[in-house]
Amino acid sequence: MAETIEFSETEEKNVVMDNARKVYLVSLGAASYTVTSSADYAKNARTNLTDLTTKLIERGEETNKKTIDSVNQQTETRQKDIQNAQKKLEKEFGKRMESLLHTFNIPTQKDIASLSNKVARLNKKVDELAKAE
């Protein structure tokens, strides 16, 4: 057996008014919360934006330094490779020129220096022999 609850007209108005008041208070509270939250969010957003900007600048500086260091290191490596290749090329060129000069029976700088040393020694001996006489 279900009981039926009956409200009088005055009680119905009080329930409706009470519920309407609660809806009004909920709306008012939501509006107030939104304003307060928005102000806090805006304040935090400025602080967060400043922090984010600072962090991004720091990271940018670190990345820039790493990039410059990497480029400098690669440049040094390439320069050393170029110097080594140049030395090898000069050495090989010298060997081939020497071989070419020998083929044409032309004396090299080394041959001329050797002959000059021999002539200087011979001149010294001749001078010694000339003094001995």
Secondary structure, DSSP 4 states (H G I P E B T S, - for coil): --------HHHHHHHHHHHHHHHHHHHHHHHHHHHHHHHHHHHHHHHHHHHHHHHHHHHHHHHHHHHHHHHHHHHHHHHHHHHHHHHHHHHHHHHHHHHHHHHTT---HHHHHHHHHHHHHHHHHHHHHHHH-
